């Protein structure tokens, strides 16, 4: 009887494992199919009056979108027929239909433009901006084989180029790339190793977040070395741009390659890891609609929770406090998404030591490259102390060429919001002044 039960349990585990592998494989195939279907449309388009539209996608989601550079309005697109898409009144609400994008083709079957109809307005035509696109591959020694796209204005060059550091794939910073291309700056956009679609492959990266990012940063260093040797690129005018974790990785690249033309950190955290974690948890509760009283109680417990990880609190009183709040809705919500449960004191301090062992501020203190920091008032990921710590770190490095901006009324993704209590379904636009500040500064750096 026991043998039969063990055999049934073993078979169940094997079947569950096979189903999980099949589901993962199907998910990858779906993302690849989405990418192949929509990549022909992705790019920069110019309306008759000179205004620009950006068409891009997030294969990981998967989402297809159009962005209006002048206003920052972004809309996710739904397929209406083979080459026509519709959008709704806000970014992620696609009904009722508020507008239509219909792509047009030349005699060779290449996308040459689009017709844009918004509400009751007359249709407007946009032509696709000519861009040289080259699929590229490069190696990070024997660790990884990376794939991406070098995009430059037409012509021989050589051109200044921004290496866009991804958190997943080449479309992570697509809007940044299109803004740069519109001003004559080339872009290298590549896929992180072992990300969706399988274009970039390499050794698996394990461990905590702070263990992983320095490894991925070595891929970005390889990207810089590769692109500097490209015949259409001006090696002296190559820089890096990173957003969030990519912003921190940019500092690692700049420290390793100190003669970069520029380094841009968009919302990359500078605060100690535990401080960032607490801010992220509290901001998530605001976003989910928990009351001020509930958030305040959560904040007090999280301070206690993180002090345990720092070795400042004894185990027994902590367990008593955890049991006291265990049935509260806010605790159950956070625990289900971020896991607030420590097995014992050693488990807590092991996590705390790992998170605090590699503070990003230490890496910012090694950056002497011309640097731009862009930070946001209602950032729900990077802690509020980040801009000041970033400033102090660059001063410590003796960096004589840096600028820091903190933009009001925007969140971690530069989406316009009124507070940390923003409703994602009500979001309509990204703050265009963020992108304009970025490209104006980069153009200034590469032009002397």
Buried (B, 14 or more C-beta within 10 A) or exposed (E): EEEEEEEEEEEEEEEEEEEEEEEEEEEEEEBBEBBEBBBEBBBBBBBEEEBBBBBBBBBBEBBBBBBBBEEBBBBBBBEEEEBBBBBBBBBBBBEEBBBBBBBBEEEEEEBBBBBBBBEEEEEBEBEBBEBBEEEBEBBBEEBBBBBBBBBBBEEEBBBBBBBBBBBBBBBBBBBBBBBBBBBBBBBBBBBBBBBBBEBBEBEEBEEBBBEBBBBBBBBBBBBBBBBBEBEBBBBEBBBBBBBBBBBBBBBBBBBBBEEBBBBBBBBBBBBBBBBBBBBBBBBBBBBBEBEEEBBEBBBEBBEBBBBBBBEEBEEEEBBEBBEEBEEBEBBEBBEEEEEBEBEEBEEBBBBBEBBBEBBBBBBBBBBBBBBBBBBBBBBBBBBBBBBBBBBBBBEBBEBEEBEBBBBEEBBBBBBBBEEBBBEEEEBBBBBBEBBBBBBEBBBEBBEE
